[in-house]
Amino acid sequence: MLLLLHLVRICENLLAPNNGIIVGVCTRVYLSVCRMSCNEGYEATGIVERRCVENRGYMMWTGTPWLCEGKTGEGRGAGTIALVNTNKSETECTFPNFLQNRKKAIAKKN
């Protein structure tokens, strides 16, 4: 009797990044390549393509987790929130590029 054993090498599921999508078909099998794209108004930071590889007996994706960050600049809406000042009673934040002005918001802590 001949017993054939075939090991399927697969990587963990890749999830689409927040504010982005996986482009096309993304299989998890050895040497498959998955690509992502960011939604309008967002741009990729880091690599947009990852490959399923084997490393010392473990299956893993190359690169780092996907990220889509909001674009900043004139006409693109609010940018990132920057923490300016924190104390026990309130937190002050600035919102760059929000309505083409620098707006401040103060949140009272309870």
Secondary structure, 3 states (H helix, E strand, C coil): CCCCCCCCCECCCCCCCCCEEEECCCCCECCCEEEEEECCCEEEECCCEEEEEEECCEEEECCCCCEEEECCCCCCCCCCCEEEEECCCEEEEEEEEECCEEEEEEEECC
